[in-house]
Amino acid sequence: MAKVTLNDYELNYEIYGEGEPLIFLNGIMMSTLSWRPFVDFFKDYKLIFIDLIDQGSSSKGKEGYTQDIHVDMLEEFFNKMNVNKVHMLGISYGGEVAMKFALKYPEKLYSLILSNTTSYTNELMKDIEDIWAYAAGTYNGRIFFKATMPYIYSYKFYEENAKWLKDRENLLVNSLTPEWYDGFIRAIRSASTLNITEAIETIELPTLIIGADLDVITPLPYQEVINKKIKDSRFVVIKDSGHASMYEKPYEFAALVNGFLKNYDKKINII
């Protein structure tokens, strides 16, 4: 792990391999650690894992920020690291930031990969946000786990991985601090006003959209909206998976991303 200072913040990041840069933007509860199991799947690329503010080992944010702060910090991060252009992969919250980045700095991107994400915060998500913020405000790991995880994982994954989930619950109870919970609340509130559905019509980058058929946080219709708005985007659905498709179906997830990256700039002319 390494740190880079941007204005008043330190961002934590990890870099692996060589090739065209591929940066991973976390879901709201994720960190750079979440992506380490995927390093061997993307050996042809220079992998950049990064914690946004209020994630992982990066600095805590100030009250009242929006996702726009991440966009400008990422651009500054690229400049500081002498990275001119990247493939940008964002899952959930990270996908929202990725779309905002594509709107402001399209010249910095080869392509976009958007997984289990949305272009606007709908009424369902606002209520989930309130439940999660309340649970985080208790500073009780068991309450927080039971308020969040049933939304994140599919019912099938829940039934088939009960012991793994119980271990994750115990990990949360023993590892999360009040400062982490406060940061989590700031982060979810930063997406409250997201609404870029009309704006993303201007994105003209090669784009892969990944959805999951059992996702209850960002159901398939929200990815379908993105697919309709972004010209020539490709939309693929992972079956029998919930919101955390990268964990529930890691091989399918990695295969989709790799396949897109190998062919994003090619045309197939059917004879």
NORVEN-V298197 format. One line per field, one symbol per residue. phi: phi as a letter, one per 40 degrees, with the letter a starting at -180 (. if undefined). burial: I if it has 9 or more other C-alpha atoms within 8 Angstrom, else O. A space follows every 10 residues. Layout:
phi: ???
burial: ???
This chain:
phi: .abbcbfcbb bcabbbgbhc cbbbbccccc adcccdccdc cbccbccbba cccgbfcccc cccgcbcccc dccccccdcc cfbcabcbbb bfdccccccc ccccbcccbc abbbbfbaca cccdccccdc ccccccccfb ccccdccbcc ccbccccdcc bccdcccccc ccdcbcbdcc cccccccccc bdbdabdccc cccbcdbbbb bbcbcbcbdd dccccccccc dfcbbbbccf bcccccccbc cccccccccc ccbcbbbbbc c
burial: OOIIOIOOII IIIIOOIIOI IIIIIIIIOI IIOOIOOOIO OIIOIIIIII IIIIIIOIII IOOOIOIIOI IIIOIIIIIO OOIOIIIIII IIIIIIIIII IIIOIIOOII IIIIIIIIII IOOOIIOOIO IIIOIIIOII IIIIIOIIOI IIIIOOIIOO OOOOIOOOII OIIOOIOOOI IIIIIIIIII IOOOOIIOOI IOIOIIIIII IIIIIIIIII OIIIIIIOII IOIOIOOIOI IIIIIOOIII OOIIOOIIOI OOOIOOOOOO O
